[in-house]
Amino acid sequence: MEKLNVIITGSTGMVGKGVLLECLDSPDVESVLVVNRSPIDIKHPKMKEVLIQNLVDPESKWNLKGYNACFYCMGITSVGASEEHYTHIMHDLTMVFAEAALSVNPDMTFCFVSGAGTDSTEKGRQMWARVKGRTENDLLKLGFKKAYMFRPGLILPKRGIRSRTGWYNFFYTVTKPIAFIFKRMPKYVTDTITLGKAMIKVCTNGYSTSVLESLDINKAGAS
């Protein structure tokens, strides 16, 4: 089985950091390039880090060649964001980066963290769902060897990870006493460990669908 050489974006966030930790621990992952806007507090012999402030035209700023998987975990909350700004971050920058990575890695598998409720028709009432639906659709048409859209619902942080969004942390704190209930809701809930393992496994073993809802993520990421 071919080892994975992975690019990860957004690894200073809750989801991306969870995915990164699983990649560093996995025998199926040989190397990791993390692309961040601020430094991450992790050092590891598998890992290289590139700091950037703008993803526009990334290919001219560093070498993306030599990687066969990309786990795109960068994103922002739609709360308080205009549609124009949200589209720029979630769609436009995602496509710029994906196109640059694909141009030098034609055999790459691309995994995009979207969200439950994403609107593939691009016509629904929820702004964020339309934008993510458009992003998913455009990524699937781009020409990757394989592309998988991950649509988790509630994501529980594991391994001491904390969200950078304050109200997420408040929610996780107040619901901790009943967290055991979430384990009985695999259609709606996953965690950072399972999500990271699922990304690695679909890149190495494939999966039956290109869009993975929470139940699929839990199935693919099962130990």
C-alpha positions in Angstrom: 0.0 0.0 0.0 1.3 3.4 -1.0 2.2 5.7 1.9 0.5 9.1 2.2 2.3 12.3 1.9 -0.2 14.8 3.1 -0.8 18.5 2.9 -3.0 19.9 5.7 -4.5 23.3 5.8 -6.1 24.9 9.0 -4.2 22.8 11.5 -4.2 25.5 14.1 -8.0 25.0 14.3 -9.9 22.3 16.2 -10.6 20.1 13.2 -7.3 20.6 11.4 -5.3 19.9 14.6 -7.2 16.8 15.2 -6.5 15.6 11.7 -2.9 16.5 12.0 -2.4 14.5 15.3 -3.9 11.4 13.7 -1.6 11.8 10.6 1.5 12.1 12.8 0.5 8.9 14.7 -0.5 6.9 11.6 1.9 4.4 10.0 0.1 5.0 6.7 1.3 8.6 6.6 4.9 9.2 5.7 5.1 13.0 5.7 3.0 16.1 6.4 3.2 19.6 5.1 1.1 22.0 7.3 0.0 25.3 5.7 -1.0 27.8 8.3 -1.4 31.6 8.9 0.1 31.3 12.4 2.6 28.8 13.9 1.4 25.6 15.5 2.8 24.4 18.8 3.8 21.0 17.4 7.2 19.6 16.3 7.5 16.2 14.7 10.1 14.6 12.4 7.3 13.8 9.9 6.1 17.4 9.7 7.1 20.6 7.8 5.3 23.9 8.3 4.8 26.8 5.9 3.4 30.1 7.2 1.4 32.2 4.8 -0.9 35.2 5.1 -2.7 34.8 1.8 -3.5 31.7 -0.2 -3.7 33.6 -3.5 -1.3 32.1 -6.0 0.3 29.7 -3.5 2.2 27.8 -6.1 4.6 30.7 -6.6 5.3 30.9 -2.8 6.3 27.4 -1.9 6.6 23.9 -3.4 3.5 21.8 -3.2 4.9 19.0 -5.3 5.4 15.5 -4.0 2.2 15.1 -2.1 -0.6 12.6 -2.9 -3.3 13.7 -0.4 -4.6 17.0 0.8 -6.8 17.4 3.9 -8.4 20.9 3.5 -9.6 21.8 7.0 -9.4 25.6 6.8 -12.5 27.6 7.2 -14.4 30.2 9.2 -17.8 30.4 10.9 -20.6 32.1 8.8 -21.9 33.9 11.9 -21.5 37.6 11.3 -19.9 37.1 7.9 -21.2 38.7 4.7 -21.9 36.3 1.8 -19.1 38.0 -0.2 -16.5 37.5 2.5 -17.7 33.9 3.3 -17.6 33.0 -0.3 -14.0 34.4 -0.7 -12.7 32.3 2.2 -14.7 29.1 1.8 -15.0 28.9 -2.0 -12.5 31.2 -3.8 -9.4 30.5 -1.6 -10.2 26.8 -1.5 -10.3 26.6 -5.3 -7.1 28.5 -5.7 -5.3 26.2 -3.3 -6.9 23.0 -4.8 -6.0 24.0 -8.4 -2.4 24.8 -7.4 -2.0 21.5 -5.5 -3.5 19.5 -8.4 -1.4 21.2 -11.0 1.8 19.6 -9.5 0.2 16.5 -8.1 -2.1 14.9 -10.7 -2.5 11.7 -8.6 -3.7 13.6 -5.5 -6.7 12.7 -3.4 -8.5 15.8 -2.0 -10.5 15.8 1.2 -12.6 18.9 2.0 -14.2 19.5 5.4 -17.7 20.8 4.6 -20.6 20.3 7.0 -23.9 18.6 7.7 -26.7 20.4 5.8 -24.5 21.5 2.9 -26.7 22.4 -0.1 -25.6 20.6 -3.3 -28.2 22.4 -5.3 -26.6 25.8 -4.4 -30.2 27.3 -4.2 -31.3 26.9 -0.6 -32.0 29.7 1.9 -29.0 29.1 4.1 -26.0 31.2 2.8 -23.3 29.0 4.2 -24.9 25.9 2.9 -25.1 27.3 -0.7 -21.5 28.4 -0.6 -20.2 25.1 0.7 -22.4 23.3 -1.8 -20.8 25.3 -4.6 -17.4 24.6 -3.2 -18.1 20.8 -3.0 -19.4 20.8 -6.6 -16.5 22.7 -8.0 -13.9 20.5 -6.2 -15.6 17.3 -7.5 -15.3 18.6 -11.1 -11.7 19.7 -10.8 -10.1 16.4 -11.9 -8.5 15.0 -8.7 -7.7 11.3 -8.8 -10.4 11.1 -6.0 -12.2 13.8 -4.0 -14.2 13.3 -0.9 -16.5 15.8 0.8 -16.7 15.4 4.6 -19.9 16.6 6.1 -19.7 16.2 9.9 -22.4 17.4 12.2 -21.3 18.0 15.8 -17.6 17.4 16.2 -16.3 16.5 19.7 -12.7 17.6 20.4 -10.4 14.9 21.7 -6.8 14.7 22.8 -6.9 18.0 24.7 -7.8 20.0 21.6 -9.8 23.2 22.1 -11.8 25.2 19.5 -10.6 28.7 18.6 -14.3 29.7 18.8 -15.3 30.7 22.3 -18.9 29.7 22.2 -17.9 26.2 20.9 -15.7 25.7 24.0 -18.6 26.9 26.2 -20.9 24.3 24.6 -18.4 21.5 25.0 -17.8 22.4 28.7 -21.5 22.5 29.7 -22.3 19.3 27.8 -19.4 17.3 29.0 -21.4 15.5 31.8 -23.7 14.1 29.2 -21.1 13.5 26.5 -21.8 9.8 26.7 -25.2 10.4 25.0 -23.5 11.7 21.9 -21.8 8.4 21.3 -25.3 7.0 20.7 -25.9 9.5 17.9 -23.5 8.4 15.1 -25.8 10.0 12.4 -25.1 13.4 13.9 -22.0 13.3 16.0 -18.3 12.4 15.4 -15.0 13.4 17.0 -11.7 14.7 15.9 -9.9 11.3 16.3 -12.5 9.6 14.1 -12.6 12.3 11.5 -8.8 12.2 11.2 -8.7 8.4 10.9 -11.5 8.5 8.3 -9.6 10.9 6.1 -6.5 8.7 6.2 -8.6 5.5 5.5 -10.6 6.9 2.5 -7.3 8.0 0.9 -5.7 4.6 1.4 -8.7 2.3 0.9 -11.3 4.4 -1.0 -15.0 4.8 0.0 -18.3 4.0 -1.7 -19.4 7.6 -2.0 -17.7 10.9 -2.6 -19.8 12.7 0.0 -19.5 11.4 3.6 -22.1 12.4 6.2 -21.4 11.8 9.9 -22.5 8.1 9.8 -20.1 7.5 6.9 -17.3 9.3 8.7 -17.8 7.2 11.8 -17.9 4.0 9.7 -14.8 4.9 7.7 -12.9 6.1 10.8 -13.8 3.1 13.0 -10.7 1.5 14.6 
